[in-house]
Amino acid sequence: MFNVGDNIVYPMHGAGTINSIEEKEILGEKQQYYIIKMPGEVMIMVPTAKAESMGVRNVIDKQNANSVLNVLEKDETEMSNNWNKRYRENLDKMKTGDIYEVADVVRNLSFKQKEKGSLSTGEKKMLTNAKQILVSELVLAEHSSKDEIEKLIDNKIDMSFKEYRVETEAKIDLQQNAVNKFIPFDGAANA
């Protein structure tokens, strides 16, 4: 059982703080509920008896927060090229409530967005949601502000993208320049 003031994570919603524990009658049934204050002044009620089975857990500590940030520094994990299958796989990862899986989704979709220039509407929404969930927990774990954590996440993803992806783009650019050097194209020469 959690207590008032505990920082907890509610899968698919993110991290928040238990504001109170209240008895409510809903559909004729009285139950105890955790009243959780989420980012953006949103309040969520979770039945205390079902909280554990719903995946509610404590926010990670600072040491685990560093490990989560390390996930963002790695290369993307293999994903399906079929966007529908990829979407379902990422959704399953997010439903686990495991912050490492959420970080994996954020990094992978961020890489895909950088490579393609954009994502499908569904994946764009998923990336926004996954990032919000990741940020909400890291803010509480790192005792930091939302803006600082968002910048930190973006910087880690940018650095890892450059390390694992930009190299291949640079090689392609070098090859293109080599072709132009040896086979110059001058529209005036063909006239």
N, C-alpha and C positions, 0 to 999 in steps of 0.2 A: 504494500500500500504506500502511496505517495502522500506527502504532506503539503499544506499551504506553503507557498514560497519555493517549492521544488521546481527546477527547470527540467522539463520533460520534452520528449519528441513524440509527436503523433504522426505516424506514417502518412505520406501523401499530403500533409499539411505543414509540417515543419516543427520547429521548436517554439516553446512558449513557457510561461510560468503559471503554476497553479495559483489562481487568485483566491479561490474558496472551494469548499466541499459542501454541497448543499443537497438536501432531500427535495426532490421534485416529483410531482405526480404527472405522468404522461400516459395518455390512453388508459387511465384508470389504474395504473401501476405506479406505486411509490418506489423510488430508487435513490441511492446516493449518486451524485454526479461530481466529477471534477469540473470546475469552471476554469478553463484555461485561457489566459490572455495571450493571443498570438500577435505577431507583428502587424502593424497597421490597425491597431485597436479592435481587431476581430476577437470575439469570444466564442469558444467552442465548449460544448458540454459532452463529457465522455462518462458513461456509466462506470463507477468504480469497480463493480463486479466483473466487467468485461474488458477493462483497460489492458490487462496483460495479454489476453487473447487477441486484442485488436493491435497489438504490437507497440503499445505505449512503453517507452523506456526512458531512462535518465539520459540527459545530455552528456556527450563525451567529455573527458577531461582534456586539459591543455596538451598533454603528451600525445593522446590519440588525435587531437586536432592537428598536430604537426604531421602525423602519419597520413591523415586525410589530405592535407595540403601536398604531401609527397606524391599522392596518386595523380594530382594535376600536373606534376612534372614529368610523368612518364608518357610513353607513346600510347596512342589509342589502342584499345583492345579490338580484336576482329569483330566486325559487324556485318550483317547481311547486306548485300547490295539492293535487295528487295525492300523498299521503304516500309511496306506494310509489316513484314516480318521483323524488320529492325525496330519499328515502333512498338510492336508487341513485346519484343525482348527487353527493350528499355523500360517499358511500362512495368513489366514483371520485376525488374531490378528496383524500380522506385517503390513498388508495393511492399518490398521486404522491409523497408524502413531502415535498412543498413546504410549508414552514412558513406561508407566506402563505395557501395554500389551507386549511390546517388552522385558521388564525385566522379565516378567512372562515366555515368551518363552525361554529366555536364561537360567533361573533357572531350568525350567522343563526339557529341553533337556540336560542340564549339569547333572542333577540328573540321568536321564535315561542313559547317557553315563557312569557315574560312576557305576551304578548298573549292566549294561550289559557288560561293558568293551569297547564297541564301539557302534556306531550308523550306520544306513544305510547311503549310500553315500548322498542321498537327505537330510536326517536330519542332517548329519554332515555339509553339505554346508549351510543349513538353520541356524544352530547354529553359524557357523562362521559369516554369514551375520548379524544375529540378534545381535551378540556380537559387531560387528563393528559399527552397528547403535547405540547401547547403548553407547559404548565407545565414539563415535564421539560427541554425545550430552553432555555426562557427562564431557568430557574434556573442552568444552566451558562453561558449567554451573558452574563447580568447579574451573575454571581457573587453570587447572592442566595439567600434561603431559599425553600422551597416555600410557606410561609404568606404571605410578603411578595408573591411573584409571584401567588398566587391572589387576594389582596386587590386587587392592582393590576389584574388582568384583570377582576375583578368590578366594580371602580370605573369602569374605562373603559367597560365594557358598560352599566352603569347610567347613566352620563352620556350616552352616545350614544343610548340608548333614550329617555331623557327629552328629548333634543334633537330626535330624529326622530319619536318616537311620541306622547309625552305631550301635545304641542301639540294633536293632533287630539282626544284624550280631553278636554282642557280646553275646546275649542270645543263639543263635544257637551254637556258639563256646563253651559256658559254658555247654550246654546240650551234645555236642559231647564229651567234656572232661569227663563229669560225666559218660557217657556210657563207655568210655575207662577205667575209674577208676574201675567200677564195673564189666565190662566184658573185661578184658584185652585181647588183641590179640597179641599172640606171636607165630610167624610162627614155631619156634622150638618146641613148646609144642605139636604140632599136629604130629610131626614126629615119 
